[in-house]
Amino acid sequence: VAKDLGLQMPEIRDRGIRIVSEGRTQYFALHGKTGHLVTAERIDREQLCESVQQCVLRCELIVEEEM
């Protein structure tokens, strides 16, 4: 994520960038030292999408400061 935005890690923290998933469970996070997108919770496909063939988890990147 840091590389895609063209930012260094201190800028990620300074701008208040975070990942927000739909619903109450936050499945994704930004790794504090690398800026990589990582899983923050165990993702159980059978529990989330038991009756559909294509399973999609949506998340948003929130930036508090101007880019």
N, C-alpha and C positions, 0 to 999 in steps of 0.2 A: 504494500500500500504506500509506504514512504517513497519507494522508487517510482511508482506510477504517478504520484503527485509531485515528484521532483523535490522532495523535502528531505532534510536530514533529521535524525531522531530528536534532537532538542526542539526543533520546530514542531514536530508532531505533538510533543507534550505542551509546548507553549501555546499552540493554537487550540488546544482542547479537543483534538480529533478522537472520535470513538466510533465503535460499530454498535448499531442497535438492531436487534432482531425483532420480528413481529411476535406478539404474544408476551407472556411473562418470562419465559426462559430465554436467556441470552446465550445462543449457541456459539457465537463468534466473538473474538477479541483481537486487539492489536498486541503483538508481543512487545513488551516494554523496551527491549534492547535492540531489536532488529527491525521493527516496524512491519513484520510479516503478519498476515491474517492467519489466525490459528483458531482451532476449536476450543471453546471454553467449557463446554459441557459434552457429555456423551450424547451422540445422535443415534437414536433408535428408529430406523426407517419403518419397521413394522408397527411401531406405536404411532408414529406421526402420519404415515400414509398407507395404512393397512388396506384400504379399499381402492386406491388409485395406482395406475401403473407408473406414471411419471411423478416423482416426488421432488418438489422444489421448496427450498428454504430461502426466504427473502430476508435481506438485511439492508440497512442504510448506513452510509458513512456520514457522520455529523461533524461539521467543522464550526467551532464557535467563533473563531476570528476570521477576518477577511482573507481570501486567497489571492 
